[in-house]
């Protein structure tokens, strides 16, 4: 099960939650939330991903991808180079 963490936030009653997309057995993305331990908040915040937009160098089309803060930007879309992604 591959998770893409979208947000980590605290509710009004002091419960930390992690919001994420996960890939189920049918290859569909589902949105889900989960209560997390307050000690693990910074770990999940560092793994949080955001949606970025870029233009492919080969086909000059705009594409979107999820990236966390430590990954490099994608310059080539997945349609032009499917082996890399």
DAVEN-V804402 format. One record per residue. RES is the residue in three letters. SS is DSSP state (H for helix, E for strand, - for the rest). NEAR is the number of other C-alpha atoms within 12 Angstrom. Layout:
{{RES,SS,NEAR} {RES,SS,NEAR}}
This chain:
{{UNK,-,14} {UNK,-,14} {UNK,E,25} {UNK,E,29} {UNK,E,32} {UNK,E,27} {UNK,E,28} {UNK,E,29} {UNK,E,27} {UNK,E,20} {UNK,-,13} {UNK,-,8} {UNK,-,8} {UNK,-,12} {UNK,-,18} {UNK,E,24} {UNK,E,27} {UNK,E,32} {UNK,E,27} {UNK,E,29} {UNK,E,25} {UNK,E,21} {UNK,E,17} {UNK,-,14} {UNK,-,10} {UNK,-,9} {UNK,-,11} {UNK,-,13} {UNK,E,16} {UNK,E,19} {UNK,E,18} {UNK,E,19} {UNK,E,22} {UNK,E,24} {UNK,E,21} {UNK,-,22} {UNK,-,18} {UNK,H,18} {UNK,H,12} {UNK,H,17} {UNK,H,24} {UNK,H,18} {UNK,H,15} {UNK,H,28} {UNK,H,27} {UNK,H,19} {UNK,-,25} {UNK,-,27} {UNK,E,25} {UNK,E,23} {UNK,E,19} {UNK,E,19} {UNK,E,18} {UNK,E,22} {UNK,E,20} {UNK,-,21} {UNK,-,17} {UNK,-,14} {UNK,-,16} {UNK,-,14} {UNK,-,17} {UNK,E,19} {UNK,E,22} {UNK,E,20} {UNK,E,24} {UNK,E,25} {UNK,E,22} {UNK,E,22} {UNK,-,15} {UNK,-,12} {UNK,-,15} {UNK,-,13} {UNK,-,21} {UNK,-,25} {UNK,-,25} {UNK,-,26} {UNK,-,25} {UNK,-,22} {UNK,-,19} {UNK,-,19} {UNK,-,15} {UNK,-,9} {UNK,-,9} {UNK,-,11} {UNK,-,12}}
